[in-house]
Amino acid sequence: MAAEIIMPKAGMAMDEGTIVRWYKEIGDPIEQGEAVLEILTDKVNMDVEAEASGVLLVQLAKEGDVLPVFTVIGFIGAEGEEVSAAQAAVSAAPAVSKKDQAEPEANQEAVASDAYDVVVLGGGPAGYVAAIKAAQLGGKVALVEKIRVGGTCLNRGCIPTKTYVKNAEILEHAKHAASRGILFNDASFELDMEKIVGYKDQVVNTLTSGVAGLLTSYGVDQYNELGLITADKKVRLASGQELETKKIIWAGGSKVAQIPIPGIDHERVLTSDTILDLKEVPESLVVIGGGVIGCEMAEIFNAYGTKVTIVELADELLPMMELEISQALRTQFTKKGITILTGRKVEKFEGQADKVTVTIDGGDTIIGERALVSIGRVPDLSGLGELDLEMNRERVVVDDKMETSVKGIYAPGDINGRHMLAHAAFKMGEVAAANAMGHAELVDLSIVPSAVYLLPEIGSVGLTEAEAKKKYGEVLVGKFPFSGNGRALASGETVGMIKVIVEPKYFELIGTHIYGPAAAEMINEAAALMAAEVPADIIADTIHGHPTYSEAFMEACADALKRCIHLPKKA
Ligand SMILES: Cc1cc2nc3c(=O)[nH]c(=O)nc-3n(C[C@H](O)[C@H](O)[C@H](O)COP(=O)(O)OP(=O)(O)OC[C@H]3O[C@@H](n4cnc5c(N)ncnc54)[C@H](O)[C@@H]3O)c2cc1C
């Protein structure tokens, strides 16, 4: 009797899989355990292995078909064995849907023989990773960058801000040293802002030249100028040169969002770009926007000695975060002397020679030496050129392959607005490149950790408790405070906790939120386990090193199941 080949269920969340390619033709001999075909699950490409030896008798689906899990996709049997039409028809019944059937692709045949395989527009995390990946896959690749490779992340975002956060951390540790018996002779400090900015620039230069070197090592041609996509799918450079290419990856990233508030253009009103080059510490700073960037800047400048006021439109700082953590952050910021005004809207700025007056709703005014507007980021569409493609509120619409509405043009990273984080951009860039080079990969952005680099840090992945309750009804919640963690106590870093949200049927971990030391590092453990669908009971049983901060994660999982050893018995 012929043996079935089925679409496997290769993960709890997997409902369907895509057939990438058959390794065997009808009539080919197959050994038990040998790979018969490659499929794409919701997360990875994997091989389906033969359950029996024989020859491949029937293929019930073709490359590109998307099939529900457990669908029969072929038969293996003895040479000459018949699989009845009825058996095959019944097996094939769970509707073979077609997705991404190969259409004639953009520029594939029209281009000159010396054309690039891929031209990448934008050298940020999405773009430079895409360029390297496409080159690794054998492509002839060019990268066009109008400012400097590294993008927002290396030049104006993740990295410069983290050099400043480290300074804040050093100051905070010094402030608390006396309580541990370490007495510096003089408690006062001075900041040499020229040197601080210089140190930051040195870190940035090391990293950006590292990226340029990587691109060179992979043979990627680099053009340092503005690029535009033309109607016939070439890339036109500012110099007038046109790059012919089979595929384009448009990774233009994002820029600071501005809103039409009177006075916003005054030089005393800064953005996250300009504040990073400030050569003097302002005596006072009004931060407009209590999101990630606003809170990080507030933490940094407060530590530098600036009097900081945050004005936030929502009811809490970091409104997308777990509410309990936003509330704990408010308490911490207030203790540190940061003034927080939530539920308030800025109406105008009036800048003078040495100060700026910020008027908020109701007519109240706050005076600062400087103001910082950090209300979010919007896609940088400067590469759009003559291209007509589907947009959603200034964001480029892409599918899970990162392909735009125009075949052969991909748009990974901040430009599509799906997840405006560097590590999400890395992954989107890699997938875009693989697809541009003829592979079939999808991006899964359901589990993306995020971090806010405060003192202490915040790390978050998955659903908040409120979101989980909406989706699942009742959920299990586990918490472990850092005040009960040995390493945190030894380090004097007892603020905060780890909170986990667990789905009650299979104990699937669906959310992890950390406020405490090393949260930005620890959240990756939670994200990796969530991606691997390791349930909370298994995590609670894993041996974690002692003393470590991450023991608190294992304890929080145990608490969700009401079996945490290091918390008092619950009523
Ligand atoms: C202050 C700040 C702090 C941040 N901190 C973090 C953090 O800690 N962690 C995190 O994950 N994310 C952080 N981010 C977000 C992160 O920087 C972005 O998500 C990431 O850089 C997006 O990568 P990207 O490649 O899509 O775009 P970008 O990094 O914006 O890169 C796009 C590049 O394309 C170039 N470009 C655009 N149009 C053209 C054109 N037409 N021709 C040629 N070149 C073009 C631009 O010059 C730019 O270099 C931060 C952002 C800011 C502003």
The ligand as an ORCA input file, in Angstrom:
! r2SCAN-3c Opt
* xyz 0 1
  C      16.948     58.021     18.533
  C      16.635     56.644     18.032
  C      16.946     55.550     18.784
  C      16.687     54.266     18.328
  N      17.022     53.210     19.104
  C      16.753     51.955     18.670
  C      17.135     50.832     19.446
  O      17.717     50.962     20.515
  N      16.845     49.603     18.965
  C      16.191     49.423     17.772
  O      15.945     48.280     17.401
  N      15.840     50.464     17.012
  C      16.107     51.722     17.425
  N      15.772     52.787     16.631
  C      15.084     52.512     15.357
  C      16.094     52.073     14.272
  O      17.070     53.056     14.128
  C      15.372     51.843     12.962
  O      14.294     50.942     13.146
  C      16.296     51.249     11.904
  O      17.384     52.107     11.681
  C      15.543     51.035     10.593
  O      16.395     50.554      9.619
  P      16.110     50.837      8.063
  O      17.242     50.227      7.323
  O      14.745     50.427      7.716
  O      16.133     52.418      7.916
  P      17.231     53.500      8.271
  O      18.116     53.055      9.349
  O      16.486     54.764      8.446
  O      18.124     53.562      6.961
  C      17.653     54.045      5.739
  C      18.823     54.568      4.956
  O      18.399     54.839      3.628
  C      18.990     56.023      3.179
  N      18.126     56.532      2.106
  C      16.810     56.844      2.200
  N      16.345     57.219      0.999
  C      17.386     57.140      0.137
  C      17.514     57.424     -1.240
  N      16.484     57.846     -1.937
  N      18.719     57.274     -1.802
  C      19.785     56.846     -1.075
  N      19.709     56.558      0.231
  C      18.519     56.700      0.826
  C      19.036     56.908      4.425
  O      20.013     57.904      4.320
  C      19.367     55.883      5.499
  O      20.755     55.759      5.671
  C      16.058     54.078     17.060
  C      15.740     55.188     16.276
  C      16.032     56.454     16.751
  C      15.689     57.632     15.880
*
